[in-house]
Amino acid sequence: MSTSERTSAGRSGISWPIMIAVIVFFALAGVFAYMLLLPDRVASTVPSALIGRQAPETPLPAIEGLTTRSGAVSPGLDPAMLEGSISIVNVWGSWCAPCRQEHPYLMQLAEDERIQIIGLNYKDKPENAIRFLRQLGNPFDAVGADDTGRAAIEWGVYGVPETFIVAPDRTIAYKHVGPISADILERTIVPEIDKLAAAEASPGS
């Protein structure tokens, strides 16, 4: 380094390596901030090979001791129950913090008489799953216990929670990766349900 360069660096008080490190830090911070501000958009763009295909044949046992909103014994997951109704299949676990975050929106969906909501309880303990639903409310018409995670693999699950919308002919119409938010519910989930309901009600459907 020449005398003039040393003098210039000394006057600025900041060396080039430090300046580069600062620039890299702020660039990475910007990327992370962008990802945090757009979680729903990023999650919902994850593709699924199952869209437009028949829902997997994945029978699952019930969670012993679990009851539905009406107080009846909750059934497990029977693939036949997906026939003839618009179904919301939600993959969840009591250990999953985002599942707790999205739960109020599942409870809201449970008021829609056009649909049934089926839970796929992923790698959970029965007592924990029951405690979770007793505390927060049970939106599910049926819950299958996927103790090993094998059914989730068949459904192509990336992580928990995930939500599938299944048409009355058992075709998977839509998949959302990540927790349901108020925005996702209003802008995506409900319109998809409306679309399927309209198709079912139209002549010749």
CYANA upper distance limits for C-alpha pairs under 8 A (distance plus 0.5 A):
  1 MET  CA      5 GLU  CA      6.53
  1 MET  CA      6 ARG  CA      6.92
  2 SER  CA      6 ARG  CA      6.79
  3 THR  CA      7 THR  CA      6.64
  4 SER  CA      8 SER  CA      6.64
  5 GLU  CA      9 ALA  CA      6.66
  6 ARG  CA     10 GLY  CA      6.51
  7 THR  CA     11 ARG  CA      6.67
  8 SER  CA     12 SER  CA      6.85
  9 ALA  CA     13 GLY  CA      6.62
  9 ALA  CA     14 ILE  CA      7.07
  9 ALA  CA     15 SER  CA      6.78
 10 GLY  CA     14 ILE  CA      8.11
 14 ILE  CA     18 ILE  CA      7.08
 14 ILE  CA     19 MET  CA      7.29
 15 SER  CA     19 MET  CA      6.91
 16 TRP  CA     20 ILE  CA      6.67
 17 PRO  CA     21 ALA  CA      6.68
 18 ILE  CA     22 VAL  CA      6.70
 19 MET  CA     23 ILE  CA      6.79
 20 ILE  CA     24 VAL  CA      6.71
 21 ALA  CA     25 PHE  CA      6.62
 22 VAL  CA     26 PHE  CA      6.85
 23 ILE  CA     27 ALA  CA      6.71
 24 VAL  CA     28 LEU  CA      6.71
 25 PHE  CA     29 ALA  CA      6.64
 26 PHE  CA     30 GLY  CA      6.60
 27 ALA  CA     31 VAL  CA      7.02
 28 LEU  CA     32 PHE  CA      6.81
 29 ALA  CA     33 ALA  CA      6.59
 30 GLY  CA     34 TYR  CA      6.70
 31 VAL  CA     35 MET  CA      6.88
 32 PHE  CA     36 LEU  CA      6.73
 33 ALA  CA     37 LEU  CA      6.65
 34 TYR  CA     38 LEU  CA      6.85
 35 MET  CA     39 PRO  CA      6.66
 35 MET  CA     42 VAL  CA      8.03
 38 LEU  CA     42 VAL  CA      6.74
 39 PRO  CA     43 ALA  CA      6.51
 40 ASP  CA     44 SER  CA      6.44
 40 ASP  CA    178 GLY  CA      7.78
 40 ASP  CA    179 PRO  CA      8.43
 40 ASP  CA    181 SER  CA      8.26
 40 ASP  CA    184 ILE  CA      7.74
 41 ARG  CA     45 THR  CA      6.93
 42 VAL  CA     46 VAL  CA      7.73
 43 ALA  CA    176 HIS  CA      7.69
 43 ALA  CA    177 VAL  CA      5.71
 43 ALA  CA    178 GLY  CA      6.35
 44 SER  CA    175 LYS  CA      8.22
 44 SER  CA    176 HIS  CA      5.79
 44 SER  CA    177 VAL  CA      6.09
 44 SER  CA    178 GLY  CA      8.03
 46 VAL  CA    177 VAL  CA      7.42
 48 SER  CA    156 GLY  CA      7.75
 48 SER  CA    175 LYS  CA      7.65
 49 ALA  CA    156 GLY  CA      8.28
 50 LEU  CA     54 GLN  CA      7.95
 50 LEU  CA     55 ALA  CA      8.11
 50 LEU  CA    155 TRP  CA      8.08
 50 LEU  CA    156 GLY  CA      7.94
 50 LEU  CA    172 ILE  CA      7.06
 51 ILE  CA    171 THR  CA      8.10
 51 ILE  CA    172 ILE  CA      5.68
 51 ILE  CA    173 ALA  CA      6.22
 51 ILE  CA    174 TYR  CA      6.73
 51 ILE  CA    175 LYS  CA      7.87
 52 GLY  CA    171 THR  CA      6.20
 52 GLY  CA    172 ILE  CA      5.91
 52 GLY  CA    173 ALA  CA      6.35
 53 ARG  CA    171 THR  CA      5.73
 53 ARG  CA    172 ILE  CA      6.27
 54 GLN  CA    169 ASP  CA      8.49
 54 GLN  CA    170 ARG  CA      5.91
 54 GLN  CA    171 THR  CA      4.89
 54 GLN  CA    172 ILE  CA      6.58
 55 ALA  CA    155 TRP  CA      8.02
 55 ALA  CA    166 VAL  CA      7.86
 55 ALA  CA    170 ARG  CA      6.11
 55 ALA  CA    171 THR  CA      6.41
 55 ALA  CA    172 ILE  CA      6.39
 56 PRO  CA     79 PRO  CA      8.22
 56 PRO  CA    154 GLU  CA      6.84
 56 PRO  CA    155 TRP  CA      6.81
 57 GLU  CA     79 PRO  CA      6.18
 58 THR  CA     77 LEU  CA      8.01
 58 THR  CA     78 ASP  CA      7.91
 58 THR  CA     79 PRO  CA      6.87
 58 THR  CA    151 ALA  CA      6.28
 58 THR  CA    154 GLU  CA      8.03
 59 PRO  CA     76 GLY  CA      8.15
 59 PRO  CA     77 LEU  CA      5.80
 59 PRO  CA     78 ASP  CA      5.43
 59 PRO  CA     79 PRO  CA      6.44
 59 PRO  CA    144 GLY  CA      8.16
 60 LEU  CA     76 GLY  CA      6.14
 60 LEU  CA     77 LEU  CA      5.36
 60 LEU  CA     78 ASP  CA      7.24
 60 LEU  CA    144 GLY  CA      5.28
 60 LEU  CA    145 ALA  CA      6.34
 60 LEU  CA    146 ASP  CA      7.04
 60 LEU  CA    151 ALA  CA      8.49
 61 PRO  CA     75 PRO  CA      8.16
 61 PRO  CA     76 GLY  CA      5.18
 61 PRO  CA     77 LEU  CA      6.99
 61 PRO  CA    144 GLY  CA      5.91
 61 PRO  CA    145 ALA  CA      6.20
 62 ALA  CA     66 LEU  CA      8.38
 62 ALA  CA     74 SER  CA      7.22
 62 ALA  CA     75 PRO  CA      5.71
 62 ALA  CA     76 GLY  CA      4.11
 62 ALA  CA     77 LEU  CA      7.52
 62 ALA  CA    142 ALA  CA      8.26
 62 ALA  CA    143 VAL  CA      6.54
 62 ALA  CA    144 GLY  CA      5.61
 62 ALA  CA    145 ALA  CA      6.44
 63 ILE  CA     74 SER  CA      8.02
 63 ILE  CA     75 PRO  CA      8.37
 63 ILE  CA     76 GLY  CA      7.49
 63 ILE  CA    126 PRO  CA      6.51
 63 ILE  CA    143 VAL  CA      7.41
 63 ILE  CA    144 GLY  CA      7.27
 63 ILE  CA    145 ALA  CA      6.43
 64 GLU  CA    126 PRO  CA      7.68
 65 GLY  CA     73 VAL  CA      7.86
 65 GLY  CA    130 ILE  CA      8.12
 66 LEU  CA     73 VAL  CA      6.77
 66 LEU  CA     74 SER  CA      6.13
 66 LEU  CA    130 ILE  CA      6.49
 67 THR  CA     71 GLY  CA      5.84
 67 THR  CA     72 ALA  CA      5.80
 67 THR  CA     73 VAL  CA      4.95
 67 THR  CA     74 SER  CA      5.16
 68 THR  CA     72 ALA  CA      5.92
 68 THR  CA     73 VAL  CA      6.76
 68 THR  CA     74 SER  CA      5.71
 68 THR  CA    138 ASN  CA      6.98
 68 THR  CA    139 PRO  CA      8.36
 68 THR  CA    140 PHE  CA      7.26
 68 THR  CA    141 ASP  CA      6.72
 68 THR  CA    142 ALA  CA      7.94
 69 ARG  CA    137 GLY  CA      8.37
 69 ARG  CA    138 ASN  CA      6.51
 69 ARG  CA    139 PRO  CA      7.61
 69 ARG  CA    140 PHE  CA      8.32
 69 ARG  CA    141 ASP  CA      8.38
 74 SER  CA    141 ASP  CA      7.46
 74 SER  CA    142 ALA  CA      5.97
 74 SER  CA    143 VAL  CA      7.27
 75 PRO  CA    141 ASP  CA      8.26
 75 PRO  CA    142 ALA  CA      5.53
 75 PRO  CA    143 VAL  CA      6.88
 75 PRO  CA    144 GLY  CA      8.01
 76 GLY  CA    142 ALA  CA      6.09
 76 GLY  CA    143 VAL  CA      5.50
 76 GLY  CA    144 GLY  CA      4.76
 76 GLY  CA    145 ALA  CA      7.63
 77 LEU  CA     81 MET  CA      8.20
 77 LEU  CA    118 ILE  CA      7.90
 77 LEU  CA    119 GLY  CA      8.46
 77 LEU  CA    120 LEU  CA      8.17
 77 LEU  CA    142 ALA  CA      6.88
 77 LEU  CA    143 VAL  CA      6.49
 77 LEU  CA    144 GLY  CA      5.02
 78 ASP  CA     82 LEU  CA      8.28
 79 PRO  CA     83 GLU  CA      8.31
 81 MET  CA     85 SER  CA      8.43
 82 LEU  CA     86 ILE  CA      8.03
 82 LEU  CA     87 SER  CA      6.87
 82 LEU  CA    166 VAL  CA      7.91
 82 LEU  CA    168 PRO  CA      7.18
 82 LEU  CA    169 ASP  CA      8.23
 82 LEU  CA    170 ARG  CA      6.27
 83 GLU  CA    168 PRO  CA      5.83
 83 GLU  CA    169 ASP  CA      6.23
 83 GLU  CA    170 ARG  CA      6.29
 84 GLY  CA    167 ALA  CA      8.50
 84 GLY  CA    168 PRO  CA      4.78
 84 GLY  CA    169 ASP  CA      6.78
 84 GLY  CA    170 ARG  CA      8.40
 85 SER  CA    114 ARG  CA      8.29
 85 SER  CA    115 ILE  CA      7.00
 85 SER  CA    116 GLN  CA      7.55
 85 SER  CA    167 ALA  CA      7.38
 85 SER  CA    168 PRO  CA      4.95
 85 SER  CA    169 ASP  CA      8.44
 86 ILE  CA    114 ARG  CA      7.38
 86 ILE  CA    115 ILE  CA      5.43
 86 ILE  CA    116 GLN  CA      6.95
 86 ILE  CA    165 ILE  CA      7.79
 86 ILE  CA    166 VAL  CA      6.36
 86 ILE  CA    167 ALA  CA      5.54
 86 ILE  CA    168 PRO  CA      5.59
 86 ILE  CA    193 ILE  CA      7.94
 86 ILE  CA    196 LEU  CA      7.81
 86 ILE  CA    197 ALA  CA      8.10
 87 SER  CA    115 ILE  CA      6.04
 87 SER  CA    116 GLN  CA      5.43
 87 SER  CA    117 ILE  CA      6.25
 87 SER  CA    118 ILE  CA      7.51
 87 SER  CA    165 ILE  CA      6.34
 87 SER  CA    166 VAL  CA      5.51
 87 SER  CA    167 ALA  CA      7.15
 87 SER  CA    168 PRO  CA      7.90
 88 ILE  CA    115 ILE  CA      7.57
 88 ILE  CA    116 GLN  CA      6.71
 88 ILE  CA    117 ILE  CA      5.16
 88 ILE  CA    118 ILE  CA      6.53
 88 ILE  CA    163 THR  CA      7.33
 88 ILE  CA    164 PHE  CA      6.22
 88 ILE  CA    165 ILE  CA      5.29
 88 ILE  CA    166 VAL  CA      6.81
 89 VAL  CA    117 ILE  CA      6.49
 89 VAL  CA    118 ILE  CA      5.31
 89 VAL  CA    119 GLY  CA      6.24
 89 VAL  CA    120 LEU  CA      7.45
 89 VAL  CA    163 THR  CA      6.16
 89 VAL  CA    164 PHE  CA      5.52
 89 VAL  CA    165 ILE  CA      6.93
 89 VAL  CA    166 VAL  CA      7.93
 90 ASN  CA    117 ILE  CA      7.88
 90 ASN  CA    118 ILE  CA      6.79
 90 ASN  CA    119 GLY  CA      5.43
 90 ASN  CA    120 LEU  CA      6.45
 90 ASN  CA    161 PRO  CA      7.58
 90 ASN  CA    162 GLU  CA      6.38
 90 ASN  CA    163 THR  CA      4.94
 90 ASN  CA    164 PHE  CA      6.90
 91 VAL  CA    119 GLY  CA      6.48
 91 VAL  CA    120 LEU  CA      5.14
 91 VAL  CA    121 ASN  CA      6.54
 91 VAL  CA    122 TYR  CA      7.01
 91 VAL  CA    152 ALA  CA      8.26
 91 VAL  CA    160 VAL  CA      6.68
 91 VAL  CA    161 PRO  CA      5.78
 91 VAL  CA    162 GLU  CA      5.67
 91 VAL  CA    163 THR  CA      6.74
 92 TRP  CA     96 CYS  CA      7.55
 92 TRP  CA     99 CYS  CA      6.49
 92 TRP  CA    119 GLY  CA      7.55
 92 TRP  CA    120 LEU  CA      6.77
 92 TRP  CA    121 ASN  CA      5.74
 92 TRP  CA    122 TYR  CA      6.28
 92 TRP  CA    160 VAL  CA      6.26
 92 TRP  CA    161 PRO  CA      5.56
 92 TRP  CA    162 GLU  CA      7.77
 93 GLY  CA     99 CYS  CA      7.30
 93 GLY  CA    121 ASN  CA      6.00
 93 GLY  CA    122 TYR  CA      5.86
 93 GLY  CA    123 LYS  CA      7.53
 93 GLY  CA    124 ASP  CA      6.33
 93 GLY  CA    129 ALA  CA      7.40
 93 GLY  CA    160 VAL  CA      7.85
 93 GLY  CA    161 PRO  CA      8.21
 94 SER  CA     99 CYS  CA      7.82
 94 SER  CA    100 ARG  CA      8.13
 94 SER  CA    124 ASP  CA      7.23
 94 SER  CA    128 ASN  CA      6.64
 94 SER  CA    129 ALA  CA      5.81
 94 SER  CA    132 PHE  CA      6.30
 95 TRP  CA    124 ASP  CA      7.87
 96 CYS  CA    100 ARG  CA      7.38
 96 CYS  CA    160 VAL  CA      7.50
 96 CYS  CA    161 PRO  CA      8.10
 97 ALA  CA    101 GLN  CA      6.98
 98 PRO  CA    102 GLU  CA      6.75
 98 PRO  CA    160 VAL  CA      8.37
 98 PRO  CA    161 PRO  CA      7.36
 98 PRO  CA    178 GLY  CA      8.06
 98 PRO  CA    179 PRO  CA      6.17
 99 CYS  CA    103 HIS  CA      6.52
 99 CYS  CA    160 VAL  CA      7.90
 99 CYS  CA    161 PRO  CA      6.29
 99 CYS  CA    179 PRO  CA      6.86
100 ARG  CA    104 PRO  CA      8.48
101 GLN  CA    179 PRO  CA      7.50
102 GLU  CA    106 LEU  CA      7.31
102 GLU  CA    179 PRO  CA      5.74
102 GLU  CA    180 ILE  CA      5.59
102 GLU  CA    181 SER  CA      6.69
103 HIS  CA    107 MET  CA      6.83
103 HIS  CA    136 LEU  CA      7.91
104 PRO  CA    108 GLN  CA      6.75
104 PRO  CA    136 LEU  CA      8.39
105 TYR  CA    109 LEU  CA      6.69
105 TYR  CA    180 ILE  CA      7.31
105 TYR  CA    181 SER  CA      7.53
105 TYR  CA    182 ALA  CA      7.52
105 TYR  CA    185 LEU  CA      7.73
106 LEU  CA    110 ALA  CA      6.66
106 LEU  CA    139 PRO  CA      6.62
107 MET  CA    111 GLU  CA      7.60
107 MET  CA    137 GLY  CA      7.68
107 MET  CA    138 ASN  CA      7.76
107 MET  CA    139 PRO  CA      5.54
108 GLN  CA    112 ASP  CA      8.21
109 LEU  CA    139 PRO  CA      8.30
110 ALA  CA    115 ILE  CA      8.24
110 ALA  CA    116 GLN  CA      7.92
110 ALA  CA    117 ILE  CA      7.37
110 ALA  CA    139 PRO  CA      5.80
110 ALA  CA    140 PHE  CA      7.91
114 ARG  CA    197 ALA  CA      7.85
116 GLN  CA    140 PHE  CA      8.03
116 GLN  CA    141 ASP  CA      6.75
117 ILE  CA    139 PRO  CA      7.32
117 ILE  CA    140 PHE  CA      5.46
117 ILE  CA    141 ASP  CA      6.06
117 ILE  CA    142 ALA  CA      7.65
118 ILE  CA    140 PHE  CA      5.82
118 ILE  CA    141 ASP  CA      6.25
118 ILE  CA    142 ALA  CA      5.50
118 ILE  CA    143 VAL  CA      6.23
118 ILE  CA    144 GLY  CA      8.36
119 GLY  CA    140 PHE  CA      6.50
119 GLY  CA    141 ASP  CA      8.43
119 GLY  CA    142 ALA  CA      6.72
119 GLY  CA    143 VAL  CA      4.90
119 GLY  CA    144 GLY  CA      6.72
120 LEU  CA    143 VAL  CA      6.30
120 LEU  CA    144 GLY  CA      5.57
120 LEU  CA    145 ALA  CA      6.79
120 LEU  CA    146 ASP  CA      6.96
120 LEU  CA    152 ALA  CA      8.39
121 ASN  CA    129 ALA  CA      8.18
121 ASN  CA    143 VAL  CA      7.15
121 ASN  CA    144 GLY  CA      6.49
121 ASN  CA    145 ALA  CA      5.48
121 ASN  CA    146 ASP  CA      6.10
121 ASN  CA    147 ASP  CA      8.22
122 TYR  CA    145 ALA  CA      7.22
122 TYR  CA    146 ASP  CA      5.54
122 TYR  CA    147 ASP  CA      6.78
122 TYR  CA    148 THR  CA      8.32
122 TYR  CA    149 GLY  CA      6.56
122 TYR  CA    152 ALA  CA      7.86
122 TYR  CA    160 VAL  CA      8.44
123 LYS  CA    145 ALA  CA      8.23
123 LYS  CA    146 ASP  CA      6.41
123 LYS  CA    147 ASP  CA      5.00
123 LYS  CA    148 THR  CA      6.50
123 LYS  CA    149 GLY  CA      6.45
124 ASP  CA    128 ASN  CA      7.59
124 ASP  CA    129 ALA  CA      7.09
124 ASP  CA    145 ALA  CA      8.22
124 ASP  CA    146 ASP  CA      8.26
124 ASP  CA    147 ASP  CA      6.87
125 LYS  CA    129 ALA  CA      6.72
126 PRO  CA    130 ILE  CA      6.65
127 GLU  CA    131 ARG  CA      6.63
128 ASN  CA    132 PHE  CA      6.58
129 ALA  CA    133 LEU  CA      6.89
130 ILE  CA    134 ARG  CA      6.58
131 ARG  CA    135 GLN  CA      6.63
132 PHE  CA    136 LEU  CA      6.70
132 PHE  CA    137 GLY  CA      8.43
133 LEU  CA    137 GLY  CA      5.43
133 LEU  CA    138 ASN  CA      5.51
134 ARG  CA    138 ASN  CA      7.33
146 ASP  CA    150 ARG  CA      7.39
146 ASP  CA    151 ALA  CA      6.72
146 ASP  CA    152 ALA  CA      7.86
149 GLY  CA    153 ILE  CA      7.03
150 ARG  CA    154 GLU  CA      7.03
151 ALA  CA    155 TRP  CA      6.82
152 ALA  CA    156 GLY  CA      6.75
152 ALA  CA    157 VAL  CA      5.84
153 ILE  CA    157 VAL  CA      6.33
157 VAL  CA    162 GLU  CA      7.46
158 TYR  CA    162 GLU  CA      8.33
158 TYR  CA    177 VAL  CA      7.93
159 GLY  CA    177 VAL  CA      7.92
159 GLY  CA    178 GLY  CA      8.00
160 VAL  CA    177 VAL  CA      8.33
160 VAL  CA    178 GLY  CA      7.18
161 PRO  CA    177 VAL  CA      7.28
161 PRO  CA    178 GLY  CA      5.77
161 PRO  CA    179 PRO  CA      6.26
162 GLU  CA    175 LYS  CA      7.81
162 GLU  CA    176 HIS  CA      6.24
162 GLU  CA    177 VAL  CA      5.17
162 GLU  CA    178 GLY  CA      6.00
162 GLU  CA    179 PRO  CA      7.45
163 THR  CA    175 LYS  CA      6.21
163 THR  CA    176 HIS  CA      5.63
163 THR  CA    177 VAL  CA      7.11
163 THR  CA    178 GLY  CA      8.43
164 PHE  CA    172 ILE  CA      7.38
164 PHE  CA    173 ALA  CA      8.07
164 PHE  CA    174 TYR  CA      6.19
164 PHE  CA    175 LYS  CA      4.95
164 PHE  CA    176 HIS  CA      6.92
165 ILE  CA    172 ILE  CA      6.54
165 ILE  CA    173 ALA  CA      6.10
165 ILE  CA    174 TYR  CA      5.59
165 ILE  CA    175 LYS  CA      6.89
165 ILE  CA    192 GLU  CA      8.29
165 ILE  CA    193 ILE  CA      8.15
166 VAL  CA    170 ARG  CA      6.17
166 VAL  CA    171 THR  CA      6.08
166 VAL  CA    172 ILE  CA      4.95
166 VAL  CA    173 ALA  CA      6.03
166 VAL  CA    174 TYR  CA      7.69
167 ALA  CA    171 THR  CA      5.70
167 ALA  CA    172 ILE  CA      6.72
167 ALA  CA    173 ALA  CA      6.69
167 ALA  CA    196 LEU  CA      7.06
173 ALA  CA    192 GLU  CA      8.49
174 TYR  CA    192 GLU  CA      8.04
176 HIS  CA    180 ILE  CA      8.31
180 ILE  CA    184 ILE  CA      6.34
180 ILE  CA    185 LEU  CA      6.87
181 SER  CA    185 LEU  CA      6.53
182 ALA  CA    186 GLU  CA      6.70
183 ASP  CA    187 ARG  CA      6.34
183 ASP  CA    188 THR  CA      8.37
184 ILE  CA    188 THR  CA      5.75
184 ILE  CA    189 ILE  CA      6.82
185 LEU  CA    189 ILE  CA      5.30
185 LEU  CA    190 VAL  CA      6.38
186 GLU  CA    190 VAL  CA      6.26
186 GLU  CA    191 PRO  CA      7.81
187 ARG  CA    191 PRO  CA      7.01
188 THR  CA    192 GLU  CA      6.62
189 ILE  CA    193 ILE  CA      6.85
190 VAL  CA    194 ASP  CA      6.59
191 PRO  CA    195 LYS  CA      6.60
192 GLU  CA    196 LEU  CA      6.89
193 ILE  CA    197 ALA  CA      6.56
194 ASP  CA    198 ALA  CA      6.52
195 LYS  CA    199 ALA  CA      6.77
196 LEU  CA    200 GLU  CA      6.65
197 ALA  CA    201 ALA  CA      6.68
198 ALA  CA    202 SER  CA      6.58
199 ALA  CA    205 SER  CA      6.66
200 GLU  CA    205 SER  CA      5.92
201 ALA  CA    205 SER  CA      7.35
